[in-house]
Amino acid sequence: MSELQDRMTSGEATPDGRGASMAGIPHSGAMGMRLLSAENGEALLMLPYSDFLVGDVATGVLGGGAITALLDTCCGTAVFAAKAKIVSTATLDLRIDYMRPATPGKDVYAHAECYRLTRSVAFVRATAWTETRERAVATASAAFIVNRKPEAGA
């Protein structure tokens, strides 16, 4: 994961030791996203609760855009973690199903799995949650176009 982590995070751990700051992706860094793990086509990210990301001030619930950005980033990270010499990705399709609001004051976690990778498209599914993964805040199904590193001698 070292090369992937360096590329997406600049390799810097957060001061509290809870993952690596996603500084390599500007919007993710600005939101405070953290990479907890990425290997074998799977990724685990965390979005710390922040008043800056609240969508409903009266309830303290995070905005849907923050959850969408977390899931999209987590899905893309899982594609890079598939170890297929991928240079870049772009989201082709992203479907988010919201189940319930994220618990106010709680960090949101997301896990994504790249379950199929063709020559040019990756297929990913993901779940976001606060307290337990079994009580999902939202799920995602996504497709990404992939740009691979050219094969040697090609």
C-alpha positions in Angstrom: 0.0 0.0 0.0 3.0 2.3 0.4 3.0 3.7 -3.2 -0.8 4.1 -3.2 -0.8 5.7 0.2 2.0 8.1 -0.8 0.1 9.1 -4.0 -3.2 9.8 -2.3 -2.0 11.1 1.1 1.5 12.4 0.7 2.3 9.6 3.2 1.5 11.8 6.2 -0.3 10.3 9.2 -2.8 12.4 11.0 -1.7 13.9 14.4 -4.1 11.6 16.3 -2.8 8.5 14.5 -6.2 7.7 12.9 -5.2 7.1 9.3 -3.4 9.2 6.7 -4.7 12.5 5.6 -6.0 12.4 2.0 -4.0 15.5 1.1 -3.2 14.1 -2.3 -6.8 14.7 -3.4 -7.6 18.3 -2.7 -11.4 18.1 -1.9 -10.8 15.0 0.3 -8.0 16.8 2.1 -10.2 19.9 2.7 -13.0 17.7 4.1 -10.6 15.9 6.4 -10.9 12.4 4.9 -8.5 9.8 6.1 -7.2 6.6 4.5 -7.3 3.8 7.0 -6.4 0.9 4.6 -6.3 0.1 0.9 -5.2 -3.3 -0.4 -6.4 -6.2 -2.6 -9.1 -4.1 -4.3 -10.6 -2.9 -1.0 -10.4 0.5 0.8 -11.5 1.8 4.1 -11.8 5.6 4.6 -13.0 7.8 7.4 -14.6 11.2 7.4 -14.3 12.9 10.8 -17.5 14.7 11.9 -17.2 18.5 11.4 -19.6 21.4 11.8 -18.2 22.5 8.4 -19.9 19.5 6.7 -23.3 19.7 8.5 -26.2 20.0 6.1 -28.9 20.6 8.7 -27.8 23.0 11.5 -30.9 22.2 13.6 -30.1 18.5 13.8 -26.3 18.5 13.2 -26.7 15.8 10.5 -23.9 15.8 7.8 -24.9 16.9 4.4 -25.6 14.3 1.7 -22.9 15.8 -0.5 -20.3 14.9 2.2 -21.4 11.3 2.3 -21.5 11.1 -1.5 -17.9 12.5 -1.7 -16.7 10.0 0.9 -18.3 7.0 -1.0 -17.0 8.2 -4.4 -13.5 8.7 -3.1 -13.6 5.3 -1.3 -14.7 3.6 -4.4 -11.9 5.2 -6.5 -9.4 4.2 -3.8 -10.5 0.6 -4.0 -9.9 0.7 -7.8 -6.4 1.9 -7.3 -5.9 -0.8 -4.6 -6.7 -3.5 -7.2 -3.0 -3.6 -8.1 -3.6 -3.4 -11.8 -1.0 -0.6 -12.6 -3.8 2.0 -12.9 -2.6 5.5 -13.6 -5.9 7.3 -13.3 -9.7 6.8 -12.9 -12.8 8.8 -13.6 -16.3 8.1 -12.2 -18.6 6.9 -15.0 -21.6 6.0 -12.9 -22.3 6.5 -9.2 -25.6 5.4 -7.5 -26.1 6.3 -3.9 -28.9 4.8 -1.8 -29.4 6.7 1.5 -30.7 4.6 4.3 -30.7 7.0 7.3 -29.0 10.2 8.4 -25.4 9.9 9.8 -25.5 10.1 13.6 -24.7 13.7 14.5 -21.3 14.1 16.2 -20.0 10.7 14.9 -17.3 10.0 12.3 -18.5 8.3 9.1 -16.6 5.3 7.8 -16.8 3.9 4.3 -15.6 0.5 2.9 -15.4 -0.2 -0.8 -14.7 -3.3 -2.8 -13.6 -3.4 -6.5 -15.3 -6.6 -7.4 -14.7 -6.7 -11.2 -12.0 -5.0 -13.2 -12.0 -5.2 -17.0 -9.4 -3.7 -19.4 -11.1 -0.3 -19.2 -13.8 -0.3 -16.6 -13.8 -1.1 -12.8 -17.0 -2.0 -10.9 -17.2 -1.2 -7.2 -19.7 -1.4 -4.4 -19.4 0.5 -1.0 -21.1 1.1 2.3 -20.9 4.1 4.7 -21.8 3.9 8.4 -21.3 5.6 11.7 -21.6 3.2 14.7 -21.9 -0.2 13.0 -21.5 -1.4 9.5 -24.8 -3.3 9.8 -26.7 0.0 10.2 -25.6 1.6 6.9 -26.0 5.3 6.4 -25.7 4.8 2.6 -24.6 2.3 0.0 -23.0 2.9 -3.4 -22.7 1.1 -6.7 -20.2 2.6 -9.1 -18.3 2.2 -12.4 -15.0 3.8 -13.2 -13.1 4.2 -16.4 -9.5 3.2 -15.8 -6.3 4.3 -17.5 -3.6 1.7 -17.1 0.2 2.1 -17.3 1.4 0.8 -20.7 2.9 -2.6 -20.6 6.7 -2.8 -21.1 7.6 -3.4 -24.8 4.1 -2.5 -26.0 
